[in-house]
């Protein structure tokens, strides 16, 4: 039985305390914290005065555990100055993870810049990841990468290539990104299931040259088959609901969308 988590970013609320209370009231025991350098009050930014303390207080008050920190600024960038800034911030988040009880920090290869990046940028990716992995080792934190629909590492082939180059890297698995490009999401589980340490629950639909993230059961992912595949691969970890359907014409009330996704997974009898 998988334990459920929820990505906190779209849980209703204007402050960390409000969002954490909302997650607890929905029946979640775990949360995934958004760790970016934005200045919104609900995002984990260690440079924002009092932000870390606010999250720590809320976690303790509502009895919540952190399943992971999501730091999706990208590892490489077409702008090298931006790349250096992103790497410094990501290293800060890795250092912070254990203080918040987060066992995992997960990244994306680049901030949806696939069409702007060069072969030189791709060659630099393993080197940059090695530096971040060293920081994670020092903090006893697991570093994972999530293939993302608009990034260099976006499908099974590109993920298998990179993970072969970086043996210590682990996988944050999000089937929606594969569904959005018309690939069977189970292919990645079959190829790299032994590297999965965290899993998102989000559905996806290809839409010509574009894509749509959808509520669970309304996209291209066969969830029963996928959960069977995860079980066969030996994955017993957290499944974290990441509702983003409101950006694509689905339920605009993110709280209602998250609750519906939670009911969908619970009805399958594999998650609690």
N, C-alpha and C positions, 0 to 999 in steps of 0.2 A: 504494500500500500504506500503510494507516494504521499508525502506531506505537501500541502499547498502553501505557496507563498504568493505575494502580490507585489508587482512593481509599483512603488509608492508614487511615482511621478503624477499619475492621473487619478489617484484616489482624491476625491473632493476634499478641499481644505486649503487655507491660505498660509498656514504655519506648519512646522514639523509636528507640533503637538496635535493639531487638528487632523492632519493626515494619518498620524499613527493611531489616534483614537478611532478614526473612521475604519482603518484596516482591522483593528481589534473588534469593533462592533459588527463588521461583516463576518466575523468568525475565523479570521486568519490568525495563526500563531507565529508566522514568519513574514518578513518583509524584505524586499530588495530595494536598497537605497540608491537613488540617482546621484551620482557623484560627478558633478560638472563644475566648471568655473563660471557658470551663469550667476547672476546676482539675485534671482528670485528667492524669496524667503523659504520656500519649501524644498530647495535643492541643497544637498550636502556640499558645501564649499568651505573647506577648512580655513580659508582666508577671511571668510565673513565673520565678524565678531559675534561670539556666542552661539554660532551655528552648531558646532559639534556638541557643545554642552546641551543645547536644546534637544538634539536627537537622542543623546544619551539619557536625558531625563525622561523623555517620552517612551523610549524603549523599556526602561525600568518600570515606569508607571503602568504601562499597559501589558506588561509581561510578554513582550515580543522579542523574537530572535531574528537576527539579520542573516538571510540566506546568502546574500552576495552584495557587493558594491558594483554598480554599473557605471563604468568610466569610459564613455564612448566618444572621446575626442579624436581618436585615430592615432595610430603609431607613426605613420609616415604622412607627409603632406607635400603638395607641389610648392608651397612656400616654406622654405627651410627654417626661417625664423619662427613661423607658426609651429612647425614640427618640434623645434627645440622647446618652445613654451609648453606645448601639449605634453611632451615627455616629462618635463619638470613637474607639471601638475599631476600627471599620472603617478609619478614616483611618490609625491606627497600622499596621494590617496592610498597607495600600497602601504606606506608607513602608518597610515591612520587605521587601516582595516582591522587589525587585531585589537586596537583600542575600543572599537565598536563591536567586537565579537564576530566580525565577518570573516569566514574562512576563505572566501574566494573574491577576487577582483576580476571582472571580465571586460575585455576591450574589443574594438573593431580595428581592422587593418588600416583604415583611413576613413575620413569623414565624408563618405559618399562622393569620392573624387575619382572614381575609376577611370573616367574618360579623360581626366587631366593629368594622370600620372604616367610616368615613363618606365621603361625597363630598368633604368638605374634606381628609381624609387623602389621598385619591387625587389631588386637585389639588396637594398638597404634594410628591408623589413626584418630578416632574421637577425641581423646585427643589433637593431634597435630592440627587438624582443629579448635578445640575450641580456642586454643591460637591465631591462625591466624584470626579467626572471631572476637575475642576481639580487635585485632589491627585494623581490618577493621571498626568495630563499632566506634572506637575512631576517625577515619578519615572520617566517613560518606561515606564509600565505600562498595559496594556490592561484596561479595566473592562468586565465582562460581567454580564448578568443572566440568571438561569434562571427561566423560568415554572414555578411550583410548584402542585401540585394544590389545596392549601388556602389559597392566597394570592390577593391582588387580581389579580396578573398570573399567570394560570393556563392560558390557552388561546390559540389563534391570534388571535382577535379582540382580546383585551385586550393581547396582545403587540404586534400591528401598530399599535394605537392609541398605546401608550407609545413604541415605537421611532420612530414618526413624529414624536413630540414631542421626542425626545432623539436627534438624528442621530448623535452620537458614540458612543452606547452600543452595545456588541456583545452577542452572544448565546451563552450556554452552553446547548447544546441537550441536553435529556434527554427522550427519547421516552416514557419510562414515565409521566410526569405527564399527558401527553395521552391515552395509552392508558387510564389510570385513570378518566378522565372520559368515555370512549367516543368520543373524537375521533380521527380518523385522524392519526397522528403526522407523516405526510408533508406535511400541510397547512402546518405551520409552516415546514418546509424549503422548500416552494414559495414561501411568502410572504416569508421572511426568511433564506433560505439564504446570501445574500451577507453577512450579518452574523454568521454562526457563526464563532467562534474556538476553541471547545473543545466536546467532545461526551462525554456520559455514555453508558455501556452498562448499561442496567437495563431490565427488562421490567415490565409492569404489567397489572393486571386490574381492570375495574370490578366492584364487588361491592355492588349496590344503592346505598344512600346512602354506602357506604364504598368502600374500594379496597384492593388488595393489590399490593405490589411482589414480583415473581417472578424466579426465575432466567431467564437468557436462553433463549428458545425455549419457555418454559412460560407466557407471557403473551400479550397481544393484538398485540404488535409483529411485523410481517413483516420480519425482519431483512435478507433478501436485497433485498427491494423498497426498504427504507429506505436501505441502503448504496448502491444504485443511485441513489436520489434525492439523497443527499449528493454523490455523484460528479457528477451532472448539475448540481448547484448550485455545483460548484467547490471543495467542501470536501475538503482533503487532510490535515487536521490530526490531532491525537491523538484517540484514543477511549479514555476512562478508565472502567474497570470499577468500578461502585459497587454492590457486593453488599449487599442489605438483605433478602433472602428469609427470613433467620432470624427476623425480627420478625413474619412472616406465615405461619408454619407450614411453611416449606420447610426445606432443609438447615440444621441448627442449627450445624454446624461451618463457620464463616465461611471458613476457609482452604480447605476442600473446595469450598465454593460459589464462591469466587473462581477456583479452578483449573478448575472445570467451565465457568464463564463464559468463561474464557480459551480453553479447548479449543474451545468452541462458535464463538467468533469466528474462531479460526485455521482451523477446518474450512471456513469460508466462503471462505477464500482471499483475504481482503481486508485482514487485519490480522496484524501480526507483533510 
